[in-house]
């Protein structure tokens, strides 16, 4: 157990963050800065940073708030006796079942757990591992980057989304006041797929080695992303799923815009390019740190959807292969080379 665990104090908390990474620290930190009593459970590396430097949350609108180490409740495991009103589940997808089981062993039955994770199926995985808890799917639309020890920065726009549930309605004003507004949806699946389409840029960005904005300004990478989205849209159509429009344009229109020459793309996609220079994909961070990525719940999800309906998704399957082969290569893919290996 990390030495940072010793800073965990009173079990009286409103929200428990299970997974103190970029998403958990930014959203949990924003809530804590607004006066919500938050406890953080995470890995020793991040906990040690928080214990030494405190927690800073910032965004591209210029907000910056700092919480001193003395005001943080930190632990490497769920502390005994906690009775949080809400849990924010923000672990990486591969750790979902284990984290959910730990929560179920420590928390009262019926505790609401909001899955702030990538992909489509994490909430179902968590619910299967923790049937005594009330697990609700959610979607985080924006990019959050770790920009320094204990410092987390939101570099793009958007509003949190979640499955509508009575347990979440009292929190809407709280999240709004904290600068992380939350919208509730009767059916979150189209919203999740809408976000996953955007997240197909995560492997492209990670393999490019560039910040998000620089990568999107290079047409070769945009052509790769457009092809991945187009393939996913074909799989969704066969499955009878209509993805929600999360940005300014519909997904199919987005494919056309991504393929524009760069000077025209800059004009048409000005809002899309409102990205902080610090922003990068979480998958890029994972590759840099030698961690397991979430490629299986992004491009892998497209592959499984296509196969479930009698089709294939060879481009997304190839992206899975390229990301998984990164430890042997460890060199960025130039746009022309990435296009070539995808056959574009």
Secondary structure as UniProt FT lines:
FT   HELIX           3..7
FT   STRAND          15..18
FT   HELIX           22..33
FT   TURN            34..35
FT   STRAND          38..41
FT   HELIX           44..53
FT   STRAND          55..59
FT   TURN            60..61
FT   STRAND          64..67
FT   HELIX           69..71
FT   STRAND          73..75
FT   TURN            80..81
FT   STRAND          86..89
FT   HELIX           93..95
FT   HELIX           96..106
FT   TURN            109..110
FT   STRAND          112..115
FT   HELIX           122..129
FT   TURN            131..132
FT   STRAND          134..139
FT   STRAND          144..148
FT   TURN            149..150
FT   STRAND          151..154
FT   STRAND          160..163
FT   HELIX           166..169
FT   TURN            170..171
FT   HELIX           172..177
FT   TURN            178..179
FT   STRAND          182..185
FT   HELIX           189..199
FT   HELIX           201..208
FT   HELIX           212..216
FT   HELIX           219..239
FT   HELIX           251..258
FT   HELIX           262..268
FT   TURN            269..273
FT   TURN            277..278
FT   HELIX           282..289
FT   HELIX           295..297
FT   HELIX           299..308
FT   TURN            309..310
FT   HELIX           314..324
FT   HELIX           326..329
FT   HELIX           335..342
//
